Structures are given as C-alpha cells and as structure tokens.
Amino acid sequence: MPIYEYHCAACGRDFELLVRRETLVTCPKCAGRKVERLMSLPARTAGGSPTTDFSKLGPPSGGGCHGGGCGCH
C-alpha cells in the first residue's frame, strides 16, 4: 500500500495518504474530493552511497504525522 501526496484544490492543503485500491481520497482538512496526486521525490542517500540499508531504521517513532494529520504539510 503506497503513500501518496495530494493537493486539495478547495482549501490548498497538501497532505499524504496511505492508499488502498478502494480508498476514496478526501482532504483531511475540508473533506474536499477534488484532489490532485502530486509527484513525489525519491529518497536519496546523504553519503552518496548507491545502496542504503534502511532495515536498521526500524518502525517510525510515535508522534509522526501518519498521513499528514499533524498539519506539518
């Protein structure tokens, strides 16, 4: 299940959402349904290494935005 970034045309908010096939995407701020999926930038390694082992990162810590609900986007 991929996480996509969206832009709401009604209120102008950008947000992230974990999307399943049957998910109806609506803006978490205004419940608007006129949203546009944005182009996401791929992750890059900071050290310039072509391969990075992300398995050592572990699960996300508590307090993350979990779908853009924190208002940081």
PDB file of N, CA, C, O and CB in Angstrom:
ATOM      1  N   MET A   1       0.837  -1.172   0.000  1.00  0.00           N
ATOM      2  CA  MET A   1       0.000   0.000   0.000  1.00  0.00           C
ATOM      3  C   MET A   1       0.886   1.241   0.000  1.00  0.00           C
ATOM      4  O   MET A   1       1.562   1.523   0.990  1.00  0.00           O
ATOM      5  CB  MET A   1      -0.954  -0.006   1.210  1.00  0.00           C
ATOM      6  N   PRO A   2       0.887   1.966  -1.078  1.00  0.00           N
ATOM      7  CA  PRO A   2       1.749   3.137  -1.172  1.00  0.00           C
ATOM      8  C   PRO A   2       1.172   4.355  -0.451  1.00  0.00           C
ATOM      9  O   PRO A   2      -0.038   4.489  -0.272  1.00  0.00           O
ATOM     10  CB  PRO A   2       1.992   3.474  -2.622  1.00  0.00           C
ATOM     11  N   ILE A   3       2.081   5.231  -0.048  1.00  0.00           N
ATOM     12  CA  ILE A   3       1.690   6.525   0.498  1.00  0.00           C
ATOM     13  C   ILE A   3       1.844   7.533  -0.632  1.00  0.00           C
ATOM     14  O   ILE A   3       2.916   7.648  -1.227  1.00  0.00           O
ATOM     15  CB  ILE A   3       2.556   6.924   1.765  1.00  0.00           C
ATOM     16  N   TYR A   4       0.779   8.257  -0.923  1.00  0.00           N
ATOM     17  CA  TYR A   4       0.804   9.269  -1.972  1.00  0.00           C
ATOM     18  C   TYR A   4       0.649  10.651  -1.355  1.00  0.00           C
ATOM     19  O   TYR A   4       0.080  10.809  -0.275  1.00  0.00           O
ATOM     20  CB  TYR A   4      -0.308   9.011  -3.013  1.00  0.00           C
ATOM     21  N   GLU A   5       1.168  11.643  -2.062  1.00  0.00           N
ATOM     22  CA  GLU A   5       0.993  13.033  -1.673  1.00  0.00           C
ATOM     23  C   GLU A   5      -0.100  13.621  -2.558  1.00  0.00           C
ATOM     24  O   GLU A   5      -0.171  13.331  -3.752  1.00  0.00           O
ATOM     25  CB  GLU A   5       2.334  13.842  -1.799  1.00  0.00           C
ATOM     26  N   TYR A   6      -0.955  14.456  -1.954  1.00  0.00           N
ATOM     27  CA  TYR A   6      -2.072  15.067  -2.671  1.00  0.00           C
ATOM     28  C   TYR A   6      -2.132  16.559  -2.392  1.00  0.00           C
ATOM     29  O   TYR A   6      -1.594  17.041  -1.395  1.00  0.00           O
ATOM     30  CB  TYR A   6      -3.397  14.402  -2.280  1.00  0.00           C
ATOM     31  N   HIS A   7      -2.792  17.282  -3.287  1.00  0.00           N
ATOM     32  CA  HIS A   7      -3.081  18.706  -3.112  1.00  0.00           C
ATOM     33  C   HIS A   7      -4.578  18.889  -3.264  1.00  0.00           C
ATOM     34  O   HIS A   7      -5.170  18.432  -4.243  1.00  0.00           O
ATOM     35  CB  HIS A   7      -2.291  19.595  -4.144  1.00  0.00           C
ATOM     36  N   CYS A   8      -5.194  19.559  -2.294  1.00  0.00           N
ATOM     37  CA  CYS A   8      -6.634  19.824  -2.340  1.00  0.00           C
ATOM     38  C   CYS A   8      -6.885  21.139  -3.065  1.00  0.00           C
ATOM     39  O   CYS A   8      -6.360  22.179  -2.670  1.00  0.00           O
ATOM     40  CB  CYS A   8      -7.239  19.866  -0.911  1.00  0.00           C
ATOM     41  N   ALA A   9      -7.680  21.095  -4.115  1.00  0.00           N
ATOM     42  CA  ALA A   9      -7.995  22.290  -4.883  1.00  0.00           C
ATOM     43  C   ALA A   9      -8.915  23.239  -4.112  1.00  0.00           C
ATOM     44  O   ALA A   9      -8.896  24.448  -4.347  1.00  0.00           O
ATOM     45  CB  ALA A   9      -8.638  21.902  -6.203  1.00  0.00           C
ATOM     46  N   ALA A  10      -9.713  22.702  -3.200  1.00  0.00           N
ATOM     47  CA  ALA A  10     -10.675  23.521  -2.471  1.00  0.00           C
ATOM     48  C   ALA A  10     -10.016  24.407  -1.410  1.00  0.00           C
ATOM     49  O   ALA A  10     -10.316  25.598  -1.329  1.00  0.00           O
ATOM     50  CB  ALA A  10     -11.708  22.633  -1.819  1.00  0.00           C
ATOM     51  N   CYS A  11      -9.120  23.835  -0.596  1.00  0.00           N
ATOM     52  CA  CYS A  11      -8.532  24.604   0.507  1.00  0.00           C
ATOM     53  C   CYS A  11      -7.036  24.851   0.348  1.00  0.00           C
ATOM     54  O   CYS A  11      -6.455  25.616   1.119  1.00  0.00           O
ATOM     55  CB  CYS A  11      -8.776  23.893   1.804  1.00  0.00           C
ATOM     56  N   GLY A  12      -6.405  24.219  -0.636  1.00  0.00           N
ATOM     57  CA  GLY A  12      -4.996  24.448  -0.901  1.00  0.00           C
ATOM     58  C   GLY A  12      -4.031  23.644  -0.047  1.00  0.00           C
ATOM     59  O   GLY A  12      -2.820  23.848  -0.131  1.00  0.00           O
ATOM     60  N   ARG A  13      -4.540  22.743   0.766  1.00  0.00           N
ATOM     61  CA  ARG A  13      -3.682  21.958   1.655  1.00  0.00           C
ATOM     62  C   ARG A  13      -3.018  20.810   0.899  1.00  0.00           C
ATOM     63  O   ARG A  13      -3.646  20.174   0.053  1.00  0.00           O
ATOM     64  CB  ARG A  13      -4.494  21.410   2.840  1.00  0.00           C
ATOM     65  N   ASP A  14      -1.743  20.547   1.206  1.00  0.00           N
ATOM     66  CA  ASP A  14      -1.040  19.363   0.733  1.00  0.00           C
ATOM     67  C   ASP A  14      -1.052  18.349   1.866  1.00  0.00           C
ATOM     68  O   ASP A  14      -0.860  18.710   3.027  1.00  0.00           O
ATOM     69  CB  ASP A  14       0.428  19.698   0.275  1.00  0.00           C
ATOM     70  N   PHE A  15      -1.279  17.073   1.531  1.00  0.00           N
ATOM     71  CA  PHE A  15      -1.330  16.040   2.556  1.00  0.00           C
ATOM     72  C   PHE A  15      -0.874  14.712   1.977  1.00  0.00           C
ATOM     73  O   PHE A  15      -0.825  14.533   0.760  1.00  0.00           O
ATOM     74  CB  PHE A  15      -2.746  15.917   3.137  1.00  0.00           C
ATOM     75  N   GLU A  16      -0.539  13.778   2.873  1.00  0.00           N
ATOM     76  CA  GLU A  16      -0.137  12.431   2.489  1.00  0.00           C
ATOM     77  C   GLU A  16      -1.215  11.462   2.924  1.00  0.00           C
ATOM     78  O   GLU A  16      -1.895  11.684   3.926  1.00  0.00           O
ATOM     79  CB  GLU A  16       1.232  12.051   3.109  1.00  0.00           C
ATOM     80  N   LEU A  17      -1.371  10.378   2.164  1.00  0.00           N
ATOM     81  CA  LEU A  17      -2.399   9.399   2.497  1.00  0.00           C
ATOM     82  C   LEU A  17      -1.946   8.016   2.059  1.00  0.00           C
ATOM     83  O   LEU A  17      -1.467   7.830   0.941  1.00  0.00           O
ATOM     84  CB  LEU A  17      -3.745   9.766   1.837  1.00  0.00           C
ATOM     85  N   LEU A  18      -2.104   7.047   2.955  1.00  0.00           N
ATOM     86  CA  LEU A  18      -1.861   5.647   2.641  1.00  0.00           C
ATOM     87  C   LEU A  18      -3.067   5.160   1.849  1.00  0.00           C
ATOM     88  O   LEU A  18      -4.192   5.195   2.349  1.00  0.00           O
ATOM     89  CB  LEU A  18      -1.627   4.782   3.943  1.00  0.00           C
ATOM     90  N   VAL A  19      -2.846   4.707   0.625  1.00  0.00           N
ATOM     91  CA  VAL A  19      -3.956   4.438  -0.288  1.00  0.00           C
ATOM     92  C   VAL A  19      -4.060   2.960  -0.628  1.00  0.00           C
ATOM     93  O   VAL A  19      -3.099   2.336  -1.076  1.00  0.00           O
ATOM     94  CB  VAL A  19      -3.798   5.249  -1.563  1.00  0.00           C
ATOM     95  N   ARG A  20      -5.242   2.422  -0.407  1.00  0.00           N
ATOM     96  CA  ARG A  20      -5.595   1.084  -0.896  1.00  0.00           C
ATOM     97  C   ARG A  20      -6.409   1.278  -2.168  1.00  0.00           C
ATOM     98  O   ARG A  20      -6.837   2.389  -2.482  1.00  0.00           O
ATOM     99  CB  ARG A  20      -6.402   0.248   0.188  1.00  0.00           C
ATOM    100  N   ARG A  21      -6.611   0.215  -2.874  1.00  0.00           N
ATOM    101  CA  ARG A  21      -7.343   0.315  -4.136  1.00  0.00           C
ATOM    102  C   ARG A  21      -8.727   0.931  -3.979  1.00  0.00           C
ATOM    103  O   ARG A  21      -9.157   1.716  -4.824  1.00  0.00           O
ATOM    104  CB  ARG A  21      -7.473  -1.046  -4.756  1.00  0.00           C
ATOM    105  N   GLU A  22      -9.421   0.582  -2.909  1.00  0.00           N
ATOM    106  CA  GLU A  22     -10.796   1.050  -2.733  1.00  0.00           C
ATOM    107  C   GLU A  22     -10.902   2.370  -1.974  1.00  0.00           C
ATOM    108  O   GLU A  22     -12.010   2.818  -1.677  1.00  0.00           O
ATOM    109  CB  GLU A  22     -11.592   0.005  -2.014  1.00  0.00           C
ATOM    110  N   THR A  23      -9.776   3.000  -1.654  1.00  0.00           N
ATOM    111  CA  THR A  23      -9.780   4.229  -0.869  1.00  0.00           C
ATOM    112  C   THR A  23     -10.328   5.399  -1.677  1.00  0.00           C
ATOM    113  O   THR A  23      -9.876   5.658  -2.793  1.00  0.00           O
ATOM    114  CB  THR A  23      -8.371   4.548  -0.376  1.00  0.00           C
ATOM    115  N   LEU A  24     -11.307   6.105  -1.108  1.00  0.00           N
ATOM    116  CA  LEU A  24     -11.817   7.338  -1.691  1.00  0.00           C
ATOM    117  C   LEU A  24     -11.021   8.468  -1.054  1.00  0.00           C
ATOM    118  O   LEU A  24     -11.125   8.696   0.151  1.00  0.00           O
ATOM    119  CB  LEU A  24     -13.378   7.508  -1.460  1.00  0.00           C
ATOM    120  N   VAL A  25     -10.237   9.168  -1.841  1.00  0.00           N
ATOM    121  CA  VAL A  25      -9.347  10.195  -1.306  1.00  0.00           C
ATOM    122  C   VAL A  25     -10.119  11.484  -1.099  1.00  0.00           C
ATOM    123  O   VAL A  25     -10.714  12.033  -2.026  1.00  0.00           O
ATOM    124  CB  VAL A  25      -8.146  10.429  -2.245  1.00  0.00           C
ATOM    125  N   THR A  26     -10.094  11.956   0.151  1.00  0.00           N
ATOM    126  CA  THR A  26     -10.687  13.246   0.502  1.00  0.00           C
ATOM    127  C   THR A  26      -9.699  14.015   1.361  1.00  0.00           C
ATOM    128  O   THR A  26      -8.872  13.417   2.050  1.00  0.00           O
ATOM    129  CB  THR A  26     -12.046  13.064   1.246  1.00  0.00           C
ATOM    130  N   CYS A  27      -9.781  15.321   1.323  1.00  0.00           N
ATOM    131  CA  CYS A  27      -8.898  16.183   2.093  1.00  0.00           C
ATOM    132  C   CYS A  27      -9.222  16.046   3.582  1.00  0.00           C
ATOM    133  O   CYS A  27     -10.389  16.131   3.965  1.00  0.00           O
ATOM    134  CB  CYS A  27      -9.029  17.657   1.633  1.00  0.00           C
ATOM    135  N   PRO A  28      -8.205  15.836   4.429  1.00  0.00           N
ATOM    136  CA  PRO A  28      -8.464  15.710   5.857  1.00  0.00           C
ATOM    137  C   PRO A  28      -8.863  17.029   6.519  1.00  0.00           C
ATOM    138  O   PRO A  28      -9.400  17.019   7.627  1.00  0.00           O
ATOM    139  CB  PRO A  28      -7.250  15.158   6.539  1.00  0.00           C
ATOM    140  N   LYS A  29      -8.612  18.159   5.864  1.00  0.00           N
ATOM    141  CA  LYS A  29      -8.948  19.463   6.444  1.00  0.00           C
ATOM    142  C   LYS A  29     -10.379  19.883   6.116  1.00  0.00           C
ATOM    143  O   LYS A  29     -11.137  20.274   7.004  1.00  0.00           O
ATOM    144  CB  LYS A  29      -7.973  20.525   5.946  1.00  0.00           C
ATOM    145  N   CYS A  30     -10.746  19.801   4.829  1.00  0.00           N
ATOM    146  CA  CYS A  30     -12.063  20.316   4.418  1.00  0.00           C
ATOM    147  C   CYS A  30     -12.985  19.235   3.857  1.00  0.00           C
ATOM    148  O   CYS A  30     -14.122  19.534   3.492  1.00  0.00           O
ATOM    149  CB  CYS A  30     -11.885  21.402   3.380  1.00  0.00           C
ATOM    150  N   ALA A  31     -12.525  17.997   3.782  1.00  0.00           N
ATOM    151  CA  ALA A  31     -13.277  16.865   3.229  1.00  0.00           C
ATOM    152  C   ALA A  31     -13.564  17.022   1.736  1.00  0.00           C
ATOM    153  O   ALA A  31     -14.437  16.349   1.189  1.00  0.00           O
ATOM    154  CB  ALA A  31     -14.585  16.700   3.980  1.00  0.00           C
ATOM    155  N   GLY A  32     -12.819  17.917   1.085  1.00  0.00           N
ATOM    156  CA  GLY A  32     -12.989  18.097  -0.352  1.00  0.00           C
ATOM    157  C   GLY A  32     -12.556  16.863  -1.127  1.00  0.00           C
ATOM    158  O   GLY A  32     -11.621  16.165  -0.733  1.00  0.00           O
ATOM    159  N   ARG A  33     -13.240  16.600  -2.227  1.00  0.00           N
ATOM    160  CA  ARG A  33     -12.929  15.415  -3.032  1.00  0.00           C
ATOM    161  C   ARG A  33     -12.184  15.765  -4.317  1.00  0.00           C
ATOM    162  O   ARG A  33     -11.787  14.873  -5.068  1.00  0.00           O
ATOM    163  CB  ARG A  33     -14.208  14.669  -3.372  1.00  0.00           C
ATOM    164  N   LYS A  34     -11.989  17.070  -4.576  1.00  0.00           N
ATOM    165  CA  LYS A  34     -11.247  17.475  -5.766  1.00  0.00           C
ATOM    166  C   LYS A  34      -9.779  17.616  -5.375  1.00  0.00           C
ATOM    167  O   LYS A  34      -9.299  18.703  -5.053  1.00  0.00           O
ATOM    168  CB  LYS A  34     -11.810  18.817  -6.367  1.00  0.00           C
ATOM    169  N   VAL A  35      -9.074  16.467  -5.414  1.00  0.00           N
ATOM    170  CA  VAL A  35      -7.671  16.421  -5.032  1.00  0.00           C
ATOM    171  C   VAL A  35      -6.830  15.952  -6.206  1.00  0.00           C
ATOM    172  O   VAL A  35      -7.295  15.211  -7.072  1.00  0.00           O
ATOM    173  CB  VAL A  35      -7.464  15.501  -3.819  1.00  0.00           C
ATOM    174  N   GLU A  36      -5.586  16.399  -6.215  1.00  0.00           N
ATOM    175  CA  GLU A  36      -4.653  16.041  -7.284  1.00  0.00           C
ATOM    176  C   GLU A  36      -3.470  15.311  -6.659  1.00  0.00           C
ATOM    177  O   GLU A  36      -2.880  15.790  -5.691  1.00  0.00           O
ATOM    178  CB  GLU A  36      -4.177  17.308  -8.080  1.00  0.00           C
ATOM    179  N   ARG A  37      -3.128  14.159  -7.212  1.00  0.00           N
ATOM    180  CA  ARG A  37      -1.969  13.431  -6.716  1.00  0.00           C
ATOM    181  C   ARG A  37      -0.713  14.126  -7.216  1.00  0.00           C
ATOM    182  O   ARG A  37      -0.588  14.419  -8.405  1.00  0.00           O
ATOM    183  CB  ARG A  37      -2.001  11.941  -7.167  1.00  0.00           C
ATOM    184  N   LEU A  38       0.218  14.390  -6.301  1.00  0.00           N
ATOM    185  CA  LEU A  38       1.446  15.108  -6.626  1.00  0.00           C
ATOM    186  C   LEU A  38       2.569  14.139  -6.959  1.00  0.00           C
ATOM    187  O   LEU A  38       2.533  12.971  -6.573  1.00  0.00           O
ATOM    188  CB  LEU A  38       1.859  16.014  -5.468  1.00  0.00           C
ATOM    189  N   MET A  39       3.552  14.631  -7.671  1.00  0.00           N
ATOM    190  CA  MET A  39       4.742  13.853  -7.985  1.00  0.00           C
ATOM    191  C   MET A  39       5.643  13.881  -6.754  1.00  0.00           C
ATOM    192  O   MET A  39       6.029  14.956  -6.294  1.00  0.00           O
ATOM    193  CB  MET A  39       5.483  14.415  -9.256  1.00  0.00           C
ATOM    194  N   SER A  40       5.977  12.723  -6.225  1.00  0.00           N
ATOM    195  CA  SER A  40       6.844  12.630  -5.058  1.00  0.00           C
ATOM    196  C   SER A  40       8.293  12.520  -5.496  1.00  0.00           C
ATOM    197  O   SER A  40       8.603  11.909  -6.518  1.00  0.00           O
ATOM    198  CB  SER A  40       6.455  11.431  -4.181  1.00  0.00           C
ATOM    199  N   LEU A  41       9.169  13.117  -4.712  1.00  0.00           N
ATOM    200  CA  LEU A  41      10.590  12.998  -4.980  1.00  0.00           C
ATOM    201  C   LEU A  41      11.108  11.722  -4.336  1.00  0.00           C
ATOM    202  O   LEU A  41      10.732  11.411  -3.206  1.00  0.00           O
ATOM    203  CB  LEU A  41      11.360  14.234  -4.458  1.00  0.00           C
ATOM    204  N   PRO A  42      11.957  10.979  -5.025  1.00  0.00           N
ATOM    205  CA  PRO A  42      12.502   9.751  -4.428  1.00  0.00           C
ATOM    206  C   PRO A  42      13.509  10.095  -3.333  1.00  0.00           C
ATOM    207  O   PRO A  42      14.111  11.169  -3.338  1.00  0.00           O
ATOM    208  CB  PRO A  42      13.171   8.864  -5.511  1.00  0.00           C
ATOM    209  N   ALA A  43      13.677   9.172  -2.405  1.00  0.00           N
ATOM    210  CA  ALA A  43      14.657   9.355  -1.335  1.00  0.00           C
ATOM    211  C   ALA A  43      16.062   9.183  -1.903  1.00  0.00           C
ATOM    212  O   ALA A  43      16.291   8.358  -2.787  1.00  0.00           O
ATOM    213  CB  ALA A  43      14.406   8.353  -0.173  1.00  0.00           C
ATOM    214  N   ARG A  44      16.998   9.974  -1.382  1.00  0.00           N
ATOM    215  CA  ARG A  44      18.406   9.874  -1.777  1.00  0.00           C
ATOM    216  C   ARG A  44      19.251   9.622  -0.551  1.00  0.00           C
ATOM    217  O   ARG A  44      18.903  10.025   0.559  1.00  0.00           O
ATOM    218  CB  ARG A  44      18.878  11.154  -2.507  1.00  0.00           C
ATOM    219  N   THR A  45      20.344   8.962  -0.762  1.00  0.00           N
ATOM    220  CA  THR A  45      21.263   8.749   0.349  1.00  0.00           C
ATOM    221  C   THR A  45      22.079  10.009   0.571  1.00  0.00           C
ATOM    222  O   THR A  45      22.454  10.683  -0.389  1.00  0.00           O
ATOM    223  CB  THR A  45      22.188   7.536   0.085  1.00  0.00           C
ATOM    224  N   ALA A  46      22.352  10.329   1.807  1.00  0.00           N
ATOM    225  CA  ALA A  46      23.108  11.525   2.122  1.00  0.00           C
ATOM    226  C   ALA A  46      24.600  11.346   1.860  1.00  0.00           C
ATOM    227  O   ALA A  46      25.290  12.304   1.513  1.00  0.00           O
ATOM    228  CB  ALA A  46      22.881  11.912   3.562  1.00  0.00           C
ATOM    229  N   GLY A  47      25.100  10.122   2.026  1.00  0.00           N
ATOM    230  CA  GLY A  47      26.521   9.877   1.877  1.00  0.00           C
ATOM    231  C   GLY A  47      26.967   9.597   0.455  1.00  0.00           C
ATOM    232  O   GLY A  47      28.158   9.402   0.213  1.00  0.00           O
ATOM    233  N   GLY A  48      26.059   9.574  -0.472  1.00  0.00           N
ATOM    234  CA  GLY A  48      26.409   9.314  -1.851  1.00  0.00           C
ATOM    235  C   GLY A  48      26.546   7.839  -2.184  1.00  0.00           C
ATOM    236  O   GLY A  48      26.897   7.491  -3.312  1.00  0.00           O
ATOM    237  N   SER A  49      26.276   6.965  -1.223  1.00  0.00           N
ATOM    238  CA  SER A  49      26.361   5.536  -1.463  1.00  0.00           C
ATOM    239  C   SER A  49      25.198   5.100  -2.343  1.00  0.00           C
ATOM    240  O   SER A  49      24.058   5.483  -2.079  1.00  0.00           O
ATOM    241  CB  SER A  49      26.367   4.754  -0.134  1.00  0.00           C
ATOM    242  N   PRO A  50      25.454   4.307  -3.383  1.00  0.00           N
ATOM    243  CA  PRO A  50      24.365   3.882  -4.260  1.00  0.00           C
ATOM    244  C   PRO A  50      23.387   2.919  -3.587  1.00  0.00           C
ATOM    245  O   PRO A  50      22.258   2.767  -4.054  1.00  0.00           O
ATOM    246  CB  PRO A  50      24.935   3.234  -5.491  1.00  0.00           C
ATOM    247  N   THR A  51      23.803   2.267  -2.499  1.00  0.00           N
ATOM    248  CA  THR A  51      22.907   1.365  -1.794  1.00  0.00           C
ATOM    249  C   THR A  51      22.837   1.776  -0.332  1.00  0.00           C
ATOM    250  O   THR A  51      23.868   2.036   0.289  1.00  0.00           O
ATOM    251  CB  THR A  51      23.373  -0.105  -1.933  1.00  0.00           C
ATOM    252  N   THR A  52      21.665   1.835   0.210  1.00  0.00           N
ATOM    253  CA  THR A  52      21.469   2.203   1.603  1.00  0.00           C
ATOM    254  C   THR A  52      20.647   1.133   2.274  1.00  0.00           C
ATOM    255  O   THR A  52      19.665   0.656   1.705  1.00  0.00           O
ATOM    256  CB  THR A  52      20.790   3.582   1.733  1.00  0.00           C
ATOM    257  N   ASP A  53      21.029   0.749   3.469  1.00  0.00           N
ATOM    258  CA  ASP A  53      20.315  -0.264   4.232  1.00  0.00           C
ATOM    259  C   ASP A  53      19.322   0.426   5.168  1.00  0.00           C
ATOM    260  O   ASP A  53      19.699   0.886   6.246  1.00  0.00           O
ATOM    261  CB  ASP A  53      21.306  -1.161   5.033  1.00  0.00           C
ATOM    262  N   PHE A  54      18.057   0.497   4.757  1.00  0.00           N
ATOM    263  CA  PHE A  54      17.020   1.133   5.554  1.00  0.00           C
ATOM    264  C   PHE A  54      16.463   0.200   6.626  1.00  0.00           C
ATOM    265  O   PHE A  54      15.646   0.626   7.443  1.00  0.00           O
ATOM    266  CB  PHE A  54      15.901   1.610   4.656  1.00  0.00           C
ATOM    267  N   SER A  55      16.891  -1.074   6.640  1.00  0.00           N
ATOM    268  CA  SER A  55      16.356  -2.027   7.606  1.00  0.00           C
ATOM    269  C   SER A  55      16.756  -1.676   9.033  1.00  0.00           C
ATOM    270  O   SER A  55      16.080  -2.098   9.971  1.00  0.00           O
ATOM    271  CB  SER A  55      16.825  -3.429   7.271  1.00  0.00           C
ATOM    272  N   LYS A  56      17.822  -0.926   9.226  1.00  0.00           N
ATOM    273  CA  LYS A  56      18.280  -0.552  10.559  1.00  0.00           C
ATOM    274  C   LYS A  56      17.485   0.610  11.146  1.00  0.00           C
ATOM    275  O   LYS A  56      17.636   0.921  12.328  1.00  0.00           O
ATOM    276  CB  LYS A  56      19.744  -0.193  10.514  1.00  0.00           C
ATOM    277  N   LEU A  57      16.649   1.249  10.351  1.00  0.00           N
ATOM    278  CA  LEU A  57      15.867   2.378  10.846  1.00  0.00           C
ATOM    279  C   LEU A  57      14.756   1.946  11.789  1.00  0.00           C
ATOM    280  O   LEU A  57      14.419   2.684  12.715  1.00  0.00           O
ATOM    281  CB  LEU A  57      15.277   3.143   9.688  1.00  0.00           C
ATOM    282  N   GLY A  58      14.185   0.780  11.580  1.00  0.00           N
ATOM    283  CA  GLY A  58      13.104   0.294  12.425  1.00  0.00           C
ATOM    284  C   GLY A  58      11.797   1.005  12.114  1.00  0.00           C
ATOM    285  O   GLY A  58      11.721   1.796  11.174  1.00  0.00           O
ATOM    286  N   PRO A  59      10.753   0.716  12.915  1.00  0.00           N
ATOM    287  CA  PRO A  59       9.460   1.343  12.673  1.00  0.00           C
ATOM    288  C   PRO A  59       9.490   2.813  13.046  1.00  0.00           C
ATOM    289  O   PRO A  59      10.344   3.236  13.827  1.00  0.00           O
ATOM    290  CB  PRO A  59       8.365   0.628  13.451  1.00  0.00           C
ATOM    291  N   PRO A  60       8.564   3.605  12.498  1.00  0.00           N
ATOM    292  CA  PRO A  60       8.530   5.026  12.842  1.00  0.00           C
ATOM    293  C   PRO A  60       8.201   5.207  14.315  1.00  0.00           C
ATOM    294  O   PRO A  60       7.438   4.430  14.888  1.00  0.00           O
ATOM    295  CB  PRO A  60       7.505   5.772  11.973  1.00  0.00           C
ATOM    296  N   SER A  61       8.773   6.225  14.919  1.00  0.00           N
ATOM    297  CA  SER A  61       8.500   6.501  16.326  1.00  0.00           C
ATOM    298  C   SER A  61       7.149   7.195  16.475  1.00  0.00           C
ATOM    299  O   SER A  61       6.620   7.754  15.514  1.00  0.00           O
ATOM    300  CB  SER A  61       9.621   7.366  16.937  1.00  0.00           C
ATOM    301  N   GLY A  62       6.611   7.155  17.655  1.00  0.00           N
ATOM    302  CA  GLY A  62       5.330   7.800  17.913  1.00  0.00           C
ATOM    303  C   GLY A  62       5.426   9.292  17.676  1.00  0.00           C
ATOM    304  O   GLY A  62       6.507   9.870  17.778  1.00  0.00           O
ATOM    305  N   GLY A  63       4.314   9.915  17.365  1.00  0.00           N
ATOM    306  CA  GLY A  63       4.293  11.352  17.155  1.00  0.00           C
ATOM    307  C   GLY A  63       4.521  11.766  15.718  1.00  0.00           C
ATOM    308  O   GLY A  63       4.554  12.960  15.422  1.00  0.00           O
ATOM    309  N   GLY A  64       4.682  10.805  14.810  1.00  0.00           N
ATOM    310  CA  GLY A  64       4.842  11.149  13.406  1.00  0.00           C
ATOM    311  C   GLY A  64       3.536  11.637  12.821  1.00  0.00           C
ATOM    312  O   GLY A  64       2.503  11.610  13.490  1.00  0.00           O
ATOM    313  N   CYS A  65       3.575  12.080  11.590  1.00  0.00           N
ATOM    314  CA  CYS A  65       2.360  12.673  11.024  1.00  0.00           C
ATOM    315  C   CYS A  65       1.363  11.623  10.557  1.00  0.00           C
ATOM    316  O   CYS A  65       0.176  11.934  10.458  1.00  0.00           O
ATOM    317  CB  CYS A  65       2.716  13.580   9.866  1.00  0.00           C
ATOM    318  N   HIS A  66       1.779  10.408  10.267  1.00  0.00           N
ATOM    319  CA  HIS A  66       0.850   9.316   9.912  1.00  0.00           C
ATOM    320  C   HIS A  66      -0.250   9.771   8.968  1.00  0.00           C
ATOM    321  O   HIS A  66      -1.427   9.746   9.330  1.00  0.00           O
ATOM    322  CB  HIS A  66       0.223   8.731  11.168  1.00  0.00           C
ATOM    323  N   GLY A  67       0.114  10.180   7.781  1.00  0.00           N
ATOM    324  CA  GLY A  67      -0.885  10.549   6.784  1.00  0.00           C
ATOM    325  C   GLY A  67      -1.150  12.035   6.702  1.00  0.00           C
ATOM    326  O   GLY A  67      -2.139  12.451   6.098  1.00  0.00           O
ATOM    327  N   GLY A  68      -0.296  12.842   7.291  1.00  0.00           N
ATOM    328  CA  GLY A  68      -0.454  14.282   7.173  1.00  0.00           C
ATOM    329  C   GLY A  68      -1.400  14.879   8.183  1.00  0.00           C
ATOM    330  O   GLY A  68      -1.726  16.061   8.074  1.00  0.00           O
ATOM    331  N   GLY A  69      -1.858  14.120   9.163  1.00  0.00           N
ATOM    332  CA  GLY A  69      -2.821  14.623  10.130  1.00  0.00           C
ATOM    333  C   GLY A  69      -2.263  15.639  11.110  1.00  0.00           C
ATOM    334  O   GLY A  69      -3.022  16.284  11.834  1.00  0.00           O
ATOM    335  N   CYS A  70      -0.927  15.791  11.142  1.00  0.00           N
ATOM    336  CA  CYS A  70      -0.324  16.691  12.123  1.00  0.00           C
ATOM    337  C   CYS A  70      -0.341  18.139  11.677  1.00  0.00           C
ATOM    338  O   CYS A  70      -0.088  19.027  12.491  1.00  0.00           O
ATOM    339  CB  CYS A  70       1.088  16.272  12.404  1.00  0.00           C
ATOM    340  N   GLY A  71      -0.630  18.407  10.416  1.00  0.00           N
ATOM    341  CA  GLY A  71      -0.667  19.783   9.914  1.00  0.00           C
ATOM    342  C   GLY A  71       0.689  20.317   9.510  1.00  0.00           C
ATOM    343  O   GLY A  71       0.806  21.508   9.221  1.00  0.00           O
ATOM    344  N   CYS A  72       1.725  19.481   9.478  1.00  0.00           N
ATOM    345  CA  CYS A  72       3.050  19.954   9.127  1.00  0.00           C
ATOM    346  C   CYS A  72       3.251  20.072   7.623  1.00  0.00           C
ATOM    347  O   CYS A  72       4.296  20.557   7.190  1.00  0.00           O
ATOM    348  CB  CYS A  72       4.083  19.039   9.706  1.00  0.00           C
ATOM    349  N   HIS A  73       2.304  19.652   6.827  1.00  0.00           N
ATOM    350  CA  HIS A  73       2.469  19.699   5.363  1.00  0.00           C
ATOM    351  C   HIS A  73       1.636  20.788   4.767  1.00  0.00           C
ATOM    352  O   HIS A  73       1.646  20.978   3.550  1.00  0.00           O
ATOM    353  CB  HIS A  73       2.100  18.368   4.727  1.00  0.00           C
TER     354      HIS A  73
END
